[in-house]
Amino acid sequence: MTIVSSTVIEDSPQIDGRRWITEAHTDHLGIVHRRGPYMAEAEQDVEAGLAANAALIEAQLQEAEIEANFAEFTNGADF
């Protein structure tokens, strides 16, 4: 699984400088994986976080795919 697109879909500033952030990460199948909303600190680099979260989601999707394939294999699936 590969994340092909990541974007911030909500960036709502708060009175104290923090921001509510919601992200959308689209994989190669067109499935959108949302993250958030979460509170970002005033000085937090949201774009760097967006890239880090995309890598994290991609790793989680790969791990889930491996686990599903392994479960299928151990249950006697025909390959």
C-alpha positions in Angstrom: 0.0 0.0 0.0 1.3 3.4 -0.9 0.1 6.8 0.2 -0.1 8.9 -3.0 -1.6 12.1 -1.6 -1.7 13.9 1.7 -3.5 17.1 2.6 -4.6 19.1 5.6 -8.4 19.4 5.3 -8.9 21.4 8.5 -6.6 23.9 10.1 -8.6 25.8 12.7 -6.7 28.3 14.7 -7.5 28.8 18.4 -7.2 31.9 20.5 -4.1 30.7 22.2 -2.3 30.0 18.9 -2.9 26.2 18.8 -4.7 24.7 15.9 -7.2 21.9 15.3 -5.8 19.8 12.4 -7.5 17.1 10.4 -5.6 15.3 7.6 -6.6 13.2 4.6 -4.2 10.6 3.2 -5.2 8.8 0.0 -3.7 5.4 -0.9 -3.0 4.0 -4.4 -6.5 2.5 -4.4 -8.2 5.8 -3.8 -9.1 5.0 -0.2 -8.9 8.1 2.1 -7.5 7.6 5.5 -8.3 10.4 7.9 -6.2 11.5 10.9 -7.6 13.8 13.4 -8.9 16.1 14.5 -5.9 16.6 16.8 -4.6 19.7 18.5 -1.3 21.1 17.1 0.9 23.4 19.2 1.2 27.0 18.0 4.8 26.4 16.8 4.3 22.9 15.4 5.2 22.4 11.7 2.0 20.8 10.4 3.5 20.1 7.0 6.3 18.0 8.5 3.7 16.3 10.7 1.7 15.6 7.6 4.6 13.8 5.9 5.4 11.8 9.1 1.8 10.8 9.5 1.7 9.6 5.8 4.7 7.4 6.4 3.1 6.0 9.6 -0.2 5.3 7.9 1.6 3.6 5.0 3.6 1.4 7.4 0.4 0.5 9.3 -1.3 -0.5 6.0 1.6 -2.6 4.9 1.7 -4.4 8.3 -2.1 -5.0 8.1 -1.7 -6.4 4.6 1.1 -8.7 5.7 -0.9 -9.9 8.7 -4.0 -10.6 6.4 -1.8 -12.6 4.0 -0.3 -14.6 6.8 -3.7 -15.3 8.3 -4.9 -16.5 4.9 -1.9 -18.6 4.5 -2.1 -20.2 7.9 -5.8 -21.0 7.4 -4.9 -23.1 4.4 -5.8 -20.7 1.6 -4.8 -21.8 -1.9 -2.2 -19.5 -3.5 
